């Protein structure tokens, strides 16, 4: 099977986890704010671990192989991280969306309601995650790609649940809430296609591609997820979730690798 197809399908499966995570709302199940913050903390921990163990470190190793220099590989990694974070920062500044902590951001949202701005924000976040999965497979390392797809799929579940619960709170029917949560994850195979194609076209793109995806995810963790998990006073639960998520992803990376 083509590695491009593997990367796209894997990012699609990871994206579909947003819909699977939302399924409890079909049965009228509510989630406490403490539990929600702990689950989002878990998602942040998975992303943080994936950024370092599955993206940054393999990116530096790939750079050493291509450039024949550890310092140069580290410089390329640093530039890739900075570029990835900068891209998400630009998207935050340009596209209309909403954060629960800081409120509306980006361009004038016009007639879009608060809840749909939140849904759009989750959709923006999912693009670099899909790209990370694609880049992981694009380098030809099935184990690394599988580890990334598994970890990002795990962290997508609580995000999907958060979207569905928010929609239910605004009076949307359970089926609609689940479908919208699912739709937010369908941007991931688009990012996956971009990431795997770029790396497959040029070996030179692997090192910067991996670290670029890491920078995008690190920005999302710091700018979006952690502030959201701390705003209700459940810092301990959120931090515990983050540590558990980091350890789970680290174990996945080591075992699958």
Steps between C-alpha positions, in 0.01 A plus 500: 500500500625850416645682799297806397181296522606356835567850635166636380300202628676507837434872544137434402466232767655735757257772395200266527579462870343842555166345406561190711584716801168683458285184505410523874274800430274270295411327825449820698821455693631820655861560595601703804722801444771339711496186285498709183804698616681178593428351155616812321811494720555142384470621139761769568735243653466270199572788262795619708656153508434445129662834421828400662526122470333456159579827325788707638743219585439308174525833319845566644609144416375542142684831476825340619467233229431755224733782603776300666514748788331491840515879558350567155228241565418674828485841329264364232286347776485832682398682183237235426349529848490878473341489155231253613408711800498815287260345248242418767547847650424653159192279461388614846541862395329470161220243531192577711466266798446512874688387810306454823768685695592796279179526298474576128820520294595539137303684235150637560281189535192677369185299569675188630381409847730436796461123488586477131810711555605244761436214255707684239784538751509122558501446123800733461684301769442169324678599179859495637421179686409331173811646342712350779361153428565544128859614553557210739407249232663702222844424636439131440503413873179302549557466876537875549199574282288243682605641837401851393168388353414307817596783733321771304194277468497460879517873560232572237237310700469750789505790251208344313312452825562864595353616168195276531431598862528868410252458215256308718521782752378735226200281424627306199371144460738219606538366146588845365750556782678172422507568124648847551766358736579240236524769231762694699731199468456460125752778437773266627534289182545826307794586725614139477506514120701823504752365751559158346515637145757767586732250668455238228593756234827595666710332770622849591148581627493228768702676771332843468162334442512305825609796708256736324213274606642492854511880518138525389389255768709664773333833422155343530589333832628821659264753341177302500471177693684567828335841563158340434562215746604743777226759477246315720731440795571134420873546449592189698272272298618659174867467593449139604334433164791667321760285676300182435458593132871573464596165656246302293626656177863444602427131563317470168793657320753269665291182464387563141846625403 
